[in-house]
Every structure is written in C-alpha cells, then in structure tokens.
C-alpha cells in the first residue's frame, strides 16, 4: 500500500478532510488562466501563454481516431467528494470532486484544448463588454437542456451566479468582481462590475464552481439533497453513488447539447482507490482504464510497462514549501534567502521528482503572467552563509521541517533539506504529521517550515487570488503581509485593464514574492501523472486537471 | 445458558460506555476543527464559529457526549459532518462488507489451519512440520499491505484469476471480489492458529484418552478427528476470539489495498476529517462487534467442552 496516498487522502485530503482550499485549486483555477482568449483573443505574449516545457518528460494524450460508441470507462482516483453541490465549500475544496463534477455541470465558458491558452464558449454562446469595462452582457445558449429535460433559462444562470457569491471562501467573494447580476432578457444575463476586470471575470466564470444548476429544483431540494442527486447540463449525469461516494456512476446525458455523438462512452465509473499501487494494478489488469495521481517514483517503470500508457502532462502550479514568516528568524528576508540559496534544487528535482517538471521561478507556477526573467536561486553555500551572517542568527539556528505523514516526496525533500541546510549551520528536526493536524498547526502559526505534497502546489490560474493570499492575508497566523509597496502593486494589477500592464505588474510581483521578499520556496513545476489503458482513446489531461471525458472512447 | 448470555450482555454495557467516553474525548484532543476543515482556510473566524455553533461543536464536551449517548441508545448517531448523510445509513451500507470480509477470512484461515496443524503434528519434526512452520512464520511477519499487493500482483495481474480490487455485485460477485482480501488476512492469521493447534494436538496425542481410544481399536482418523482435535481446539478458539479483534484493524489495511468500501476505510477517513459523529458511531459498532465475538468464543467453549458450565 502506498502509505503516502493513505496519509494524503486522510484529509482529504482526500471525504477525508478536504484539502485546504488554498492548495486545491488546480482544476478550477486552471480554467481561469485560459481566460486570455475569451477576454482578449489577441493576447499571446510568451509570458502569458502556457508553456509546455521540455518535451522529453512530457507525453501526449492517448491516440485519436474514429470514435467508437459505447462501453464503460472506469477511473480509479484517490479521493472522492463528500457532496456534489457545486456551491458547497467542502465540495469546492476538493479537486477530485471537481474532476467528477465537471462531467455533470457546465459553466458559461469552459477550458479549451491544452495546446491553446484559451477558454471556449459553453453555456454562454457569446458576450459583449461595455466601453468602460464595467458591464458584461452574456448571451445564454438556446436549446440547452438539463439532464432531467428541463430547459436552461437565464434565471438558472442568474441564480447559479448569485449562489457562488454566498460562500465565504471562494475566489469570487475574494475578488467581489460584480455588484449586480441581472436578467435583461430571457436568455441574456448582465453583470455590473465594481471595477474593470477584463482578464479575471471570464476566468472566474469558467470555474466548475460557477456551474449552472436548475434554479427551481435547487431551491426546492436545498443544497444538501441536491448534492446527492445533482442535475446539470454536462455530458454525463449521475446514475448512482454508494454511501460515502466510494463508487460513483455517471451515465450519458441524453440531452447533452454538444451533439456529434458525444459523449462516446455510455458510463463513467469513479472508484475510490486510495492506494496508488492498487490503482496501477487495476489499469494493468483491465479493471480500470484510468488511474489518476501516480507517484513520481513509478513513472519510469510504468513507461516501460507494456499494455498501458503512462501520461505525463504539465500541470499548472509549482511545488510550494512555506516558511512561517510570522516567527523569528523566518521574518528576516536574509534568513529565508539564505535557506533558499542553500537548497540543492537540481538534486531534489532528480532524486525526488525524477527529473519531471521544470525549475520553478515563481511561487504560483509557470503560467498566467509568468515572467521568465525572474532568476532562479542558484545553489550557493557561500552566498547563503554570507546572508546568514547579516541576520540575527549568524551562527545558524535550530528549526523544524514538517511534512504530511506518508508523503514520500515530502519525506525525501525534508531529508535533503536537512542535510543541505546543516552546511550553513541550520540544524533541522524533521516532523511528520497527519495532514489535518499539520494544516491545523500551520494556520495557527505553530509550524516553522512545511514541505507540502506536490498536489498541493500553487496553481496559478488565478494569480490575483493567490497573490492576495500571500500578500495581504488578514489572518496572518503564518505570514504577515509583505511590504506596502508590493501590496499597492497588487491592487494596481487587479484593476489594470490592459493585458500588457497586467503582465508587467504580475511579472514584477512574481519577482517580489519569489526573489525580493521570498514568501515561500518553490522548487519544480507540477506534472500530472496518470496511467491509462491502451484501449482508451481521445483522452487528454489538461494542465488544470480538467478532463474532457465526453471526447474519450474505448477501443473494443 | 440464556442467563449467562444475558449477564454477559449486561456486563458489556459499562465496557461500551467506557469505550465511547475514551474515544470521544481522545478524538477531541487531536488538533483539527471539523468546521475549519469543512469551510477551508480563508474563511474568517466568525464563519467557522458560526458553523461550530450550528453543528453544536461549541457546546461543552460533556454536553456533546451526553447528546451522543442519548442518541446512541436509540441507535441514532446523527449526521456525518463530512458526508452530510446519516451516520447510521453509511455504517449500515458498509458493515456488511467488513463483516463478510472478516468471516470469509476466518473461514479460509480455519480451512488452512486444521489440515496443516494436523499434518505438522503427525509428522512432528519431519520435513512437512518444518516446512509448515517456516512458511507460516514467513507469512506471519509480512506486512499485511505488502502481502495483499503481492497476491494482487500474482493472482490478479499475472494469472488473472481474481480481481485486483473493488467490491463485486451479487452473491457470486461479492465472494469473488472478497477472495483475495480474505486470503490476505487468512495467510497472516493462519500461522498463529496452526502453531497453537499443533501444540495442542501434540499435547492431546500424549493424553491417556487417545491411548485408550487406540486400544479400543479406533482408526487413527477417528482418534484424530473424533477425539484429539476437539480437545485440542479449545486453546485455538481462545486465540481466534483474540484475533478477531485484531482483524478489525487488519481490515483497514486490506480495505485500502483492495479498495473495499468497508468500515475500516471509513473509520480512517472519518478520523482525518474529524467527523465526530461518524467516528463515534463506528466506535460503538466495532466495540459491540468485539463484545459479541468474545461472547461467541465463550459459547463455543461450552459447545466443545461439556465440562465447561456457563
């Protein structure tokens, strides 16, 4: 058994206590990144495009061909959701819920193909923006029906968008982009913004959380009941779920609007299989066709295994390890920088992440305003010692490195850092804790340095949100705000209307938070590691972990 | 006997209460607020407190415990904080999986134990005896999860005769899917039973009654199965009763490896989620199971040995 997986899913997270939402935005926020095309099709500077990175360790999706209709696609995943209510906070915190849920619900735009940094129209067929950028008008697609046969109306859209304002912990409420939502025609919805948000708004609306639900049904049943029997416009609809959602079955939505025979498979079966070894065995034996979240350590051997395909795709975000900058001596930039200079990144990338991914020069990954010019911290012990000499702890100090128990990568990174930092006089004690306990300690300021699991990497789809979290956290149990000038720059970036201006400002913020006033340590960009059967075609894992399963089909 | 059973059940009540008290207060000592887990890290403290209040988590611990106890008496364990479903319904759906797994593994274990123990005893210090004990020891020291994966690899992947995981449908499907998990547990418990039964058989074989049985011309088969085995099994029955308690934790690992939707995996996920109602419900159910198993063990003594008076 992969104890790491068991440990990780304990939060979960993954049911298992949901992962803290800060870390679990891969899919949802990833969708946002692509908003460039929807908002400004002309944008395409290299720094805003999704970089696919080196081709040597990334592999393409499964082959295409002429789709075959029918069959059951079984997907083994480590963590399952606790509700299918798209507006539930608990549900919103879980990527796995997102992956299952995105087959049931659709937002107005959806993420496009991975080769394109754009989103595509979905339930909204088009939109227009007023000249001052404050009024957005969306035209809802005609003829769309929910899986129960009810027609999609503008009222459903207004209701759903208003619902996502309600939870207190969403990107929407954090940014508070609109002050009014109104129905100006039967199928026309208007958003009046508080400030121009050319890039942010389409991204927000592509969130799975912004999935459109039938208003009357949701109001009649309430969120809890609706979450057990969800109805949406997605390619699939819920057929059944075992108590605890350890197995969820979704079948073709007969009213799915895209046509073209999609979805091709008749049924999706999601199984909770906590052990990654068991997930691999299931695909190899033919019991499942997709095994999500394969450990880095197994990638090389699985690539050489006949009968299966090991898909390694770039994933938005980067690994993130966090200092408690509210505690001495981590409140001193010289100390955190010294530790960063003393980090053997290449060794960690090779030993822990098996050479998969690219060196990260940003705490929020390599996409959306990514600035390639921000330098990496070189491994420089002399420099590290020099910085430490000009701090309050010139002779070093003792500290604790914490990681989630059972996390193999966390354990290895912690060990490497322990021996590396000892060279500059920083003696670390390694502490392994269950995820829930660790996060609880983290947010109450009891930790010093945490090595988070790779899945918990910072997903940069919505840069303003994460920039905000790190820079003006109002409950700083672990991180006081950065300098006033940096916070002011963030505010400026949020309301900038020109893509070029946003790119400039966020690029500078990337430098500020990574190099100038480092708020965390980031080592490598993330990768999505999934094992699939050779019988699976038309499948591709997108950088946001979004899966367009309506396009997948099984070779008989 | 009915009086004995009734008395034992009455004695179990304070035991169960003690277990619930201990588990309730212990889980509350572990860091982690279910409301914070539910709402995520960025909600203001006021929202967390509001949810705590709605869920009754801000009440004094003793009040919370009494509420739980009054519900438990009526078999009402409340709603799961993580799943938003009735605790009773979730437990009911998963109880069968774990119970069946435990019983199935015990049956396989006994099917292996009796012939192997007999062979080892009859061929004492012979090749068979040594082989059985060595293989048994090897299996006993193997981690359960590793053994499970190994069996899954061999029988599931290489030979393709059994599924690598999951829970089947229908009677045949269920038994088919539980065979490997049950075999995994059986291969870890059987060595203990074999050693115990072998020693007891050897002791019994030296007994006067065996000599007398042989002197009366009974066949060796009748001597072994009709006289010796029954007498030798009492100590093994004791061991079975103890091991069944261990099996409850063993199923946690096996359910994880083979992706079975049982109580063990639910307990683990509930602890992580600080899902207090679910944890309490599971603890009660598992404690009752252990009590009943111990009672059954005692009743089996009486059935095996007429000298035992209940």
HADDOCK unambig.tbl for C-alpha pairs under 7 A between the chains (distance, minus, plus):
assign (segid A and resid 1 and name CA) (segid B and resid 145 and name CA) 5.32 0.50 0.50
assign (segid A and resid 1 and name CA) (segid B and resid 146 and name CA) 6.52 0.50 0.50
assign (segid A and resid 1 and name CA) (segid B and resid 257 and name CA) 5.69 0.50 0.50
assign (segid A and resid 10 and name CA) (segid B and resid 269 and name CA) 5.45 0.50 0.50
assign (segid A and resid 10 and name CA) (segid B and resid 272 and name CA) 4.76 0.50 0.50
assign (segid A and resid 11 and name CA) (segid B and resid 272 and name CA) 5.38 0.50 0.50
assign (segid A and resid 11 and name CA) (segid B and resid 273 and name CA) 5.90 0.50 0.50
assign (segid A and resid 15 and name CA) (segid B and resid 82 and name CA) 5.87 0.50 0.50
assign (segid A and resid 15 and name CA) (segid B and resid 83 and name CA) 6.55 0.50 0.50
assign (segid A and resid 15 and name CA) (segid B and resid 269 and name CA) 6.59 0.50 0.50
assign (segid A and resid 15 and name CA) (segid B and resid 273 and name CA) 6.89 0.50 0.50
assign (segid A and resid 16 and name CA) (segid B and resid 269 and name CA) 4.56 0.50 0.50
assign (segid A and resid 16 and name CA) (segid B and resid 270 and name CA) 6.40 0.50 0.50
assign (segid A and resid 16 and name CA) (segid B and resid 272 and name CA) 5.65 0.50 0.50
assign (segid A and resid 16 and name CA) (segid B and resid 273 and name CA) 5.04 0.50 0.50
assign (segid A and resid 17 and name CA) (segid B and resid 37 and name CA) 6.06 0.50 0.50
assign (segid A and resid 17 and name CA) (segid B and resid 272 and name CA) 5.76 0.50 0.50
assign (segid A and resid 17 and name CA) (segid B and resid 273 and name CA) 3.84 0.50 0.50
assign (segid A and resid 18 and name CA) (segid B and resid 37 and name CA) 6.32 0.50 0.50
assign (segid A and resid 18 and name CA) (segid B and resid 38 and name CA) 6.86 0.50 0.50
assign (segid A and resid 20 and name CA) (segid B and resid 40 and name CA) 5.14 0.50 0.50
assign (segid A and resid 20 and name CA) (segid B and resid 41 and name CA) 5.79 0.50 0.50
assign (segid A and resid 21 and name CA) (segid B and resid 40 and name CA) 5.32 0.50 0.50
assign (segid A and resid 21 and name CA) (segid B and resid 41 and name CA) 6.34 0.50 0.50
assign (segid A and resid 22 and name CA) (segid B and resid 41 and name CA) 6.78 0.50 0.50
assign (segid A and resid 82 and name CA) (segid B and resid 82 and name CA) 6.19 0.50 0.50
assign (segid A and resid 82 and name CA) (segid B and resid 83 and name CA) 4.75 0.50 0.50
assign (segid A and resid 83 and name CA) (segid B and resid 83 and name CA) 6.72 0.50 0.50
assign (segid A and resid 89 and name CA) (segid B and resid 38 and name CA) 6.62 0.50 0.50
assign (segid A and resid 89 and name CA) (segid B and resid 39 and name CA) 5.36 0.50 0.50
assign (segid A and resid 90 and name CA) (segid B and resid 38 and name CA) 4.82 0.50 0.50
assign (segid A and resid 90 and name CA) (segid B and resid 39 and name CA) 5.91 0.50 0.50
assign (segid A and resid 93 and name CA) (segid B and resid 40 and name CA) 6.87 0.50 0.50
assign (segid A and resid 168 and name CA) (segid B and resid 43 and name CA) 5.78 0.50 0.50
assign (segid A and resid 169 and name CA) (segid B and resid 40 and name CA) 6.95 0.50 0.50
assign (segid A and resid 169 and name CA) (segid B and resid 42 and name CA) 5.81 0.50 0.50
assign (segid A and resid 169 and name CA) (segid B and resid 43 and name CA) 5.15 0.50 0.50
assign (segid A and resid 243 and name CA) (segid B and resid 90 and name CA) 5.47 0.50 0.50
assign (segid A and resid 243 and name CA) (segid B and resid 93 and name CA) 6.81 0.50 0.50
assign (segid A and resid 244 and name CA) (segid B and resid 83 and name CA) 6.26 0.50 0.50
assign (segid A and resid 244 and name CA) (segid B and resid 90 and name CA) 6.75 0.50 0.50
assign (segid A and resid 246 and name CA) (segid B and resid 261 and name CA) 6.35 0.50 0.50
assign (segid A and resid 272 and name CA) (segid B and resid 259 and name CA) 6.66 0.50 0.50
assign (segid A and resid 273 and name CA) (segid B and resid 259 and name CA) 4.88 0.50 0.50
assign (segid A and resid 274 and name CA) (segid B and resid 256 and name CA) 6.07 0.50 0.50
assign (segid A and resid 274 and name CA) (segid B and resid 259 and name CA) 6.88 0.50 0.50
assign (segid A and resid 275 and name CA) (segid B and resid 256 and name CA) 6.36 0.50 0.50
assign (segid A and resid 275 and name CA) (segid B and resid 257 and name CA) 5.82 0.50 0.50
assign (segid A and resid 278 and name CA) (segid B and resid 257 and name CA) 6.02 0.50 0.50
assign (segid A and resid 278 and name CA) (segid B and resid 258 and name CA) 6.67 0.50 0.50
assign (segid A and resid 281 and name CA) (segid B and resid 157 and name CA) 6.87 0.50 0.50
assign (segid A and resid 281 and name CA) (segid B and resid 164 and name CA) 6.52 0.50 0.50
assign (segid A and resid 282 and name CA) (segid B and resid 164 and name CA) 5.99 0.50 0.50
assign (segid A and resid 282 and name CA) (segid B and resid 165 and name CA) 6.99 0.50 0.50
assign (segid A and resid 284 and name CA) (segid B and resid 157 and name CA) 6.95 0.50 0.50
assign (segid A and resid 285 and name CA) (segid B and resid 156 and name CA) 6.81 0.50 0.50
assign (segid A and resid 285 and name CA) (segid B and resid 157 and name CA) 5.16 0.50 0.50
assign (segid A and resid 436 and name CA) (segid B and resid 32 and name CA) 5.98 0.50 0.50
assign (segid A and resid 436 and name CA) (segid B and resid 272 and name CA) 6.20 0.50 0.50
assign (segid A and resid 437 and name CA) (segid B and resid 31 and name CA) 5.35 0.50 0.50
assign (segid A and resid 437 and name CA) (segid B and resid 32 and name CA) 5.65 0.50 0.50
assign (segid A and resid 440 and name CA) (segid B and resid 31 and name CA) 6.40 0.50 0.50
assign (segid A and resid 440 and name CA) (segid B and resid 32 and name CA) 5.36 0.50 0.50
